[in-house]
Amino acid sequence: MDMTQRIDINKTVMTGGVDNRTVAMNSAPGGALGRTTAMAPLKALEVEVIAGRSISMANGPAREQYLLELRAGGGGDTFGGIVSGGRTPMNLCLVIDRSGSMEGQPLEYVKQACAHVVDLLTPNDVLSIVTFEEMVEVLMPPQPVTNKEAIKSGLSRLQAGNTTNLYDGISLAMQQVTQFIETNRATRMIVLTDGDPTAGIKDYNALVNHAGDLRNRGVSVTFLGFGPDYNEELLAGMAKRAGGNYYFIPQPQLIPEIFRAELDKLMTTVTRNMSLELKISRWVQMRAPQQANDGTVTINLADMERGSVIQQVIDLEFPNHPLGHYRVVAGKLTYDDLVAGKTESIDLDLEMEFSSDAGRYSVPVHPRVSQAAQIVASSKAIEKTVMGLKTGMITQMGAIQELQKTQALLLSDGKMAEAQEVTMALRALQSGDQGAAEKTLMGTFVNLDTGKSQS
């Protein structure tokens, strides 16, 4: 029996019962247990809240999880007159590393990939191009894509320089891309680099915080790491903080293909600047996605393309919660709707009934919540494996054994793409290429950590 109730925007009602109370269900775990659905205008975004259990133990230590599942519109839906299959206007900045190590084949493939990007854009799109080595330069200031041949001609003349000044390259790119931030445009920087920063600001925390500043200004950044020498931990950390994607490019001939895949995503972006605010109630402690005993927690979520899904697991602890029905977290999701061209918000309250009747609270966890929690565990396991390899805390054989367990878990949860990446990492380890394994796994970790997938 499906007790899910679809409701008005900005209203969250727990399913079943009266007075907005959650009622325990006697159905099997596949039922709609403790489920809440809210709809944003124009169906650009649907948010579903699922409690692992709708009833928890009162007056004693208890721990429960909630799944927030966000679905961006897709399929045959029509958004604001735009039929799915149309695309989002873009504000794109290409940030190209042309340091000395990029000389030859790597830079030639980058030129080819960027030229292909230019061919796919239209006068409705705004493009800027920044290059960096020891010096940073604006190859093209932000402007509509009207003279494609002139842009490609400028790209073809790029030559390799000296050292790698990543920080200043991103800073200059930020100046370009922020000139055209609009609520109906997908704004993104794409950074490609093959090395560690060797000029300008090189500190890890400064660079990651710099990426966070971009996110705060409405700019998501995707990082593409090429070759054996770049710092995957740095690029992955920056991508995560900047709300973008991270890719490991093992061979230069793959650069155009990965560029195309990223551009395909950007062209169907429907939401950006997604922020989830969670206000924690009395007698409640949050354990994940970050620890907090009181106050408000803010979680930045990735931009969403049509048909994409984000799963966010909220892990709560109740040390000694009294009997009754309570709102345990007051949530609000805020985002830019690129279809409607305005900022929207949805209230998402997490509620729970607390009982002293063990028969009521000792029920199986909702399978979708359990599965999402397993994927979070997979992400943490991969991160631990990568860090263990880097620090020498685990051997390659130990890493292989751990990754095989993680791979099996990902396969059982239907995460086929991520499981395939783990397979690639396992092959690299078995052939003695630890660096390639670490770079591949870091991408898998970032992708799992965002909780995003395609429906």
C-alpha atoms as one frame of an Amber mdcrd trajectory, in Angstrom:
protein
   0.000   0.000   0.000   1.553   3.319  -1.093   0.927   6.003   1.522   3.004
   8.676  -0.277   1.170  11.982  -0.495   2.027  14.664  -3.038   1.610  18.108
  -1.614   1.830  21.815  -2.229   5.136  23.586  -2.669   6.934  24.574   0.516
   4.792  22.241   2.624   6.060  18.944   3.963   3.508  16.552   5.441   4.425
  13.190   6.880   2.448  10.411   5.281  -0.519   8.685   6.862  -2.375   9.492
  10.071  -3.877  12.800  11.106  -2.434  16.090  12.331   0.636  15.486  10.128
   1.711  12.511  12.269   3.687   9.578  10.960   1.966   6.265  11.531   3.808
   2.945  11.804   3.088   0.644   8.879   2.700  -3.077   9.195   3.625  -3.679
   5.578   6.806  -5.396   4.473   9.966  -3.286   4.198   9.234  -2.491   0.566
   6.295  -0.262   1.529   6.256   3.558   1.691   7.404   3.750   5.290   7.702
   7.235   6.755   7.787   8.825   3.316   7.430  12.506   2.416   7.259  14.074
  -1.029   7.501  17.752  -1.940   7.293  19.225  -5.402   9.041  22.319  -6.711
   7.270  24.503  -9.310   7.240  23.313 -12.929   8.434  19.872 -11.773  12.047
  20.920 -12.314  12.870  19.172  -9.051  11.140  16.552  -6.945  12.297  15.863
  -3.385  11.361  12.780  -1.429  12.110  12.231   2.262  12.144   8.641   3.498
  12.628   7.706   7.146  14.529   4.492   7.761  11.895   3.793  10.412   8.894
   5.951  11.201   9.031   5.096  14.927  12.083   5.101  17.193  12.805   4.162
  20.806  12.005   6.785  23.421  13.919   7.490  26.644  17.050   5.689  25.595
  19.885   5.749  23.035  18.584   5.347  19.491  19.933   6.025  16.021  17.928
   6.510  12.841  18.625   7.512   9.264  16.677   9.487   6.681  17.115   9.517
   2.934  16.602  12.745   1.016  16.245  11.864  -2.658  16.287  14.704  -5.175
  15.201  14.018  -8.751  15.730  16.518 -11.536  13.027  16.469 -14.196  13.546
  14.290 -17.243  11.828  11.791 -19.471   8.838  13.236 -21.263   8.268  16.123
 -18.872   8.019  19.682 -20.075   9.529  22.445 -17.971   8.320  25.995 -18.454
   7.681  25.377 -22.124  11.080  23.714 -22.633  10.630  20.100 -23.681  13.223
  17.764 -22.247  15.795  17.306 -24.972  16.190  21.073 -25.306  19.216  22.450
 -23.540  20.289  25.024 -21.008  22.159  28.180 -22.116  25.698  28.091 -20.775
  28.221  30.449 -19.227  31.377  28.416 -19.689  35.030  29.174 -19.007  37.734
  26.828 -20.279  40.845  26.994 -18.099  43.787  25.399 -19.898  47.113  24.377
 -18.408  49.823  25.065 -20.975  52.827  24.477 -18.743  55.958  22.854 -20.168
  54.827  19.335 -19.344  51.800  19.776 -21.620  54.030  20.223 -24.685  53.339
  17.950 -27.607  50.524  15.405 -27.703  48.717  16.447 -24.467  48.280  20.077
 -25.552  47.278  19.047 -29.074  44.484  16.856 -27.723  43.348  19.688 -25.451
  43.130  22.017 -28.458  41.105  19.377 -30.310  38.725  18.930 -27.379  38.234
  22.666 -26.879  37.597  23.162 -30.599  34.883  20.523 -30.393  33.332  22.376
 -27.453  33.263  25.548 -29.552  31.481  23.707 -32.379  28.732  22.581 -29.994
  28.031  26.039 -28.581  25.627  28.613 -30.040  25.215  32.405 -29.853  22.957
  31.782 -26.815  26.029  30.551 -24.930  28.731  32.687 -23.354  32.310  31.401
 -23.537  35.586  32.600 -22.065  39.030  30.986 -22.238  41.929  31.401 -19.813
  45.346  29.778 -20.076  47.939  29.386 -17.372  51.576  28.458 -16.987  53.952
  30.710 -15.049  51.942  33.596 -16.484  48.147  33.628 -16.787  46.325  35.096
 -19.772  42.814  35.687 -21.081  42.747  34.086 -24.511  39.087  35.098 -24.927
  37.018  37.352 -22.643  33.401  36.275 -22.003  31.232  36.753 -25.073  28.531
  34.978 -27.101  29.837  32.276 -29.410  29.334  33.866 -32.825  32.659  33.592
 -34.667  33.637  29.981 -34.107  36.493  29.921 -36.626  38.236  32.852 -34.952
  37.957  31.157 -31.546  39.348  27.863 -32.869  42.142  29.711 -34.631  43.176
  31.282 -31.326  43.141  27.882 -29.655  45.284  26.344 -32.395  48.069  28.852
 -31.732  48.491  27.909 -28.055  52.018  26.890 -27.115  53.463  25.324 -23.989
  55.192  27.598 -21.503  56.944  27.007 -18.196  55.667  26.259 -14.670  52.116
  25.673 -13.385  50.323  28.606 -11.720  46.974  26.976 -10.982  45.782  29.431
  -8.308  46.163  32.554 -10.444  44.726  30.767 -13.472  41.546  30.000 -11.558
  41.446  33.528 -10.114  41.609  35.082 -13.573  38.991  32.650 -14.855  36.705
  33.622 -11.967  36.901  37.253 -13.055  35.689  36.236 -16.506  32.911  33.810
 -15.675  31.314  35.895 -12.905  30.525  38.638 -15.425  27.661  36.560 -16.851
  26.099  34.722 -13.912  22.340  34.597 -14.557  19.627  32.452 -13.018  18.747
  30.869 -16.357  22.317  29.871 -17.268  24.462  26.917 -16.275  27.716  28.483
 -15.078  30.797  26.273 -15.021  34.566  26.389 -15.218  36.377  23.391 -16.718
  40.007  23.161 -15.611  42.472  20.769 -17.242  45.925  20.307 -15.755  48.634
  17.654 -15.761  50.765  18.659 -12.791  51.135  19.912  -9.255  51.094  23.708
  -8.814  54.720  24.855  -9.104  54.204  28.626  -9.206  51.992  31.118  -7.368
  50.082  29.883  -4.320  50.719  26.141  -3.894  49.227  25.423  -0.455  46.601
  22.648  -0.466  44.167  24.351   1.927  44.445  27.693   0.135  43.635  26.090
  -3.208  40.705  24.062  -1.865  39.288  27.104  -0.069  39.722  29.068  -3.298
  37.501  26.518  -5.029  34.970  26.949  -2.217  34.949  30.710  -2.822  33.988
  30.042  -6.421  31.091  27.883  -5.272  29.925  30.659  -2.948  29.848  33.012
  -5.921  27.654  30.676  -7.950  30.388  29.017 -10.030  30.832  25.231 -10.147
  34.191  23.894 -11.290  35.054  20.613 -12.982  38.667  19.413 -12.817  40.228
  17.078 -15.363  43.543  15.600 -14.282  45.820  14.282 -16.991  48.960  12.146
 -16.819  50.877  10.468 -13.994  52.157  13.531 -12.124  49.177  15.648 -11.111
  47.964  15.761  -7.509  44.691  13.810  -7.526  43.993  14.519  -3.863  44.202
  18.257  -4.559  42.038  18.211  -7.703  39.444  15.935  -6.120  39.308  18.147
  -3.022  38.866  21.250  -5.157  36.177  19.624  -7.310  34.271  18.507  -4.237
  34.430  21.945  -2.609  33.496  23.658  -5.874  30.443  21.449  -6.482  31.763
  20.145  -9.787  33.083  16.895 -11.202  36.505  15.267 -11.241  37.930  13.066
 -13.992  41.162  11.119 -14.308  42.390  11.037 -17.914  44.932   8.202 -18.205
  45.766   8.828 -21.883  45.751  12.093 -23.892  43.572  10.657 -26.663  40.737
  10.345 -24.120  40.638  14.107 -23.467  38.113  14.936 -26.254  35.782  12.110
 -25.186  35.745  13.222 -21.548  35.241  16.852 -22.563  32.214  15.809 -24.617
  30.757  13.804 -21.733  31.095  16.768 -19.379  29.592  19.184 -21.886  26.627
  16.873 -22.444  25.899  17.093 -18.720  26.252  20.862 -18.596  23.872  21.366
 -21.499  20.998  19.804 -19.569  21.630  21.439 -16.184  18.336  22.416 -14.550
  19.371  23.398 -11.017  22.465  25.009  -9.505  23.583  26.651  -6.248  21.780
  23.930  -4.322  21.985  24.388  -0.569  20.372  22.223   2.102  19.942  23.888
   5.497  19.193  21.599   8.453  18.193  23.047  11.832  18.652  20.445  14.557
  15.967  20.184  17.240  16.338  19.575  20.960  17.342  16.043  22.097  18.847
  15.370  18.641  22.438  14.916  17.472  23.559  14.690  13.859  26.277  12.175
  12.993  26.342  12.474   9.196  26.870  14.026   6.729  28.645  16.014   9.445
  28.605  15.996  13.212  26.542  18.544  15.118  24.710  18.563  18.443  22.753
  21.774  17.924  22.404  24.777  15.658  22.128  24.759  11.874  24.098  22.688
   9.388  24.429  23.803   5.750  25.220  21.247   3.035  26.060  22.328  -0.503
  24.807  19.910  -3.156  25.975  19.379  -6.723  24.284  20.959  -9.725  21.725
  18.657 -11.297  21.146  17.727 -14.915  17.860  16.479 -16.346  17.202  12.952
 -15.170  19.867  13.017 -12.459  19.303  11.913  -8.862  21.007  12.982  -5.649
  20.726  10.845  -2.535  21.646  12.478   0.768  21.643  10.323   3.902  20.985
  12.113   7.200  22.182  10.103  10.215  20.674  11.173  13.562  21.194  10.051
  17.144  18.636  10.384  19.949  20.434   9.906  23.308  17.291  10.265  25.463
  14.331  11.498  23.471  10.937  11.761  25.252   7.758  10.024  24.110   5.622
  11.589  21.412   5.678  12.815  17.832   8.281  15.449  17.017   9.952  17.326
  14.213  13.592  16.345  14.730  15.099  18.482  11.959  13.692  21.512  10.165
  15.106  21.500   6.644  15.052  23.929   3.748  16.375  23.285   0.247  17.247
  26.391  -1.782  18.350  26.345  -5.412  18.406  28.261  -8.680  15.858  26.868
 -11.111  17.493  27.397 -14.518  14.263  26.643 -16.359  12.073  29.118 -14.502
  14.965  31.564 -14.169  14.502  32.203 -10.446  15.532  30.999  -7.012  13.232
  28.465  -5.347  13.056  26.862  -1.917  11.302  23.830  -0.432  10.697  23.145
   3.255  11.655  19.593   4.206  10.902  18.615   7.787  12.173  15.358   9.257
   9.723  13.935  11.771   9.735  10.939  14.085   7.421   9.280  16.565   9.091
   8.045  19.774   7.579   5.059  21.542   8.374   2.777  24.472   6.739  -0.157
  22.675   9.554  -2.330  21.296   7.110  -4.019  18.961   6.514  -0.704  17.209
  10.094   0.557  16.837  11.873  -2.767  16.286  11.068  -3.026  12.579  13.392
  -3.412   9.565  14.946  -0.296   8.082  13.369   0.859   4.821  15.367  -0.871
   2.047  15.992   2.305   0.048  17.442   4.015   3.109  19.563   0.965   3.881
  20.863   0.821   0.320  21.745   4.523   0.272  23.591   4.120   3.577  25.582
   1.241   2.056  26.665   3.478  -0.814  27.861   6.091   1.692  29.829   3.332
   3.405  31.350   2.384   0.031  32.485   5.970  -0.494  34.161   6.071   2.911
  35.794   2.684   2.309  37.304   3.889  -0.970  38.596   7.080   0.649  40.166
   5.036   3.449  41.805   2.702   0.931  43.297   5.581  -1.076  44.640   7.300
   2.017  45.986   3.992   3.303  47.894   3.430   0.062  49.292   6.959   0.044
  50.514   6.768   3.628  51.692   3.162   3.479  49.228   2.155   6.199  47.966
  -0.690   4.026  49.771  -2.875   1.520  48.774  -3.267  -2.095  47.482  -6.748
  -1.289  45.446  -5.345   1.596  44.064  -2.640  -0.700  43.091  -5.254  -3.296
  41.181  -7.236  -0.686  39.340  -4.135   0.559  38.504  -3.004  -2.957  37.096
  -6.398  -3.855  34.678  -6.088  -0.931  33.723  -2.561  -2.004  33.268  -3.685
  -5.589  30.852  -6.424  -4.523  28.857  -3.905  -2.475  28.636  -1.447  -5.369
  27.474  -4.197  -7.725  24.782  -5.297  -5.276  23.559  -1.695  -5.046  23.434
  -1.258  -8.824  26.339   1.211  -9.009  27.707  -0.342 -12.197  29.835   2.610
 -13.393  31.527   3.001 -10.017  32.066  -0.763  -9.757  33.747  -0.667 -13.177
  36.078   2.101 -11.964  37.021  -0.054  -8.983  37.739  -2.873 -11.439  40.095
  -0.542 -13.342  41.824   0.376 -10.078  42.195  -3.289  -9.158  43.832  -4.028
 -12.513  46.203  -1.100 -12.039  47.193  -2.346  -8.588  47.668  -5.890  -9.816
  49.976  -4.595 -12.563  51.952  -2.527 -10.056  50.658   0.920 -11.118  49.633
   2.298  -7.735  49.484   5.893  -8.992  46.863   5.112 -11.640  44.853   3.160
  -9.068  44.873   6.087  -6.644  43.815   8.564  -9.329  40.983   6.332 -10.535
  39.731   5.658  -7.004  39.778   9.337  -6.113  37.341   9.982  -8.946  35.119
   7.141  -7.745  35.158   8.576  -4.232  34.194  12.074  -5.404  31.346  10.725
  -7.546  29.954   8.564  -4.735  30.395  11.334  -2.178  28.154  13.711  -4.129
  25.416  11.059  -4.000  24.567  11.856  -7.628  23.634   9.392 -10.367  21.466
   9.157 -13.464  17.988   7.712 -13.094
